[in-house]
Amino acid sequence: AVEQEPSFLEQGFGTVRKSVQGVLNEYNSVTSSVSDKFSTGIEHSQ
């Protein structure tokens, strides 16, 4: 039996996955900007 509508569980997993992806994207952008500043500071101090 093929269900056309996603089940409640599937919708829940989709929501969780989206929020986790959002957190990971924010984390990646923060860490990349921090490491950019860090490496820039090291370059200037040499």
Sine and cosine of phi, psi and omega as CSV:
sin_phi,cos_phi,sin_psi,cos_psi,sin_omega,cos_omega
0.00,0.00,0.85,-0.53,0.01,-1.00
-0.99,-0.13,0.87,-0.49,0.02,-1.00
-1.00,0.02,0.78,-0.63,-0.02,-1.00
-0.97,0.24,-0.72,0.69,-0.01,-1.00
-0.99,0.15,0.65,-0.76,0.08,-1.00
-0.90,0.43,0.63,-0.78,-0.01,-1.00
-0.94,0.35,0.19,-0.98,0.01,-1.00
-0.86,0.51,-0.66,0.75,-0.01,-1.00
-0.89,0.45,-0.71,0.71,-0.02,-1.00
-0.88,0.48,-0.66,0.75,0.04,-1.00
-0.89,0.46,-0.66,0.75,0.02,-1.00
-0.88,0.47,-0.71,0.71,0.01,-1.00
-0.89,0.46,-0.64,0.77,0.02,-1.00
-0.88,0.48,-0.68,0.74,0.01,-1.00
-0.90,0.44,-0.71,0.71,0.00,-1.00
-0.88,0.47,-0.70,0.72,-0.03,-1.00
-0.88,0.47,-0.66,0.75,0.00,-1.00
-0.90,0.44,-0.70,0.72,-0.03,-1.00
-0.92,0.38,-0.62,0.79,0.04,-1.00
-0.90,0.44,-0.67,0.74,0.02,-1.00
-0.89,0.46,-0.65,0.76,0.02,-1.00
-0.88,0.48,-0.69,0.72,0.02,-1.00
-0.89,0.45,-0.69,0.73,-0.01,-1.00
-0.89,0.45,-0.67,0.74,0.02,-1.00
-0.88,0.48,-0.71,0.71,0.03,-1.00
-0.88,0.48,-0.71,0.71,-0.01,-1.00
-0.86,0.50,-0.70,0.71,-0.01,-1.00
-0.89,0.45,-0.69,0.73,-0.02,-1.00
-0.91,0.41,-0.62,0.78,0.01,-1.00
-0.92,0.40,-0.74,0.67,-0.05,-1.00
-0.92,0.40,-0.59,0.80,-0.01,-1.00
-0.93,0.37,-0.63,0.78,0.02,-1.00
-0.93,0.37,-0.61,0.80,0.02,-1.00
-0.91,0.42,-0.70,0.71,-0.02,-1.00
-0.93,0.37,-0.54,0.84,0.09,-1.00
-0.88,0.47,-0.75,0.66,0.02,-1.00
-0.88,0.47,-0.65,0.76,-0.04,-1.00
-0.89,0.46,-0.76,0.65,-0.03,-1.00
-0.92,0.38,-0.57,0.82,0.06,-1.00
-0.90,0.44,-0.67,0.74,0.03,-1.00
-0.88,0.47,-0.65,0.76,0.02,-1.00
-0.91,0.42,-0.68,0.73,0.00,-1.00
-0.88,0.48,-0.66,0.75,-0.03,-1.00
-0.94,0.33,-0.49,0.87,-0.06,-1.00
-0.98,0.19,-0.27,0.96,-0.02,-1.00
-0.99,0.16,0.00,0.00,0.00,0.00
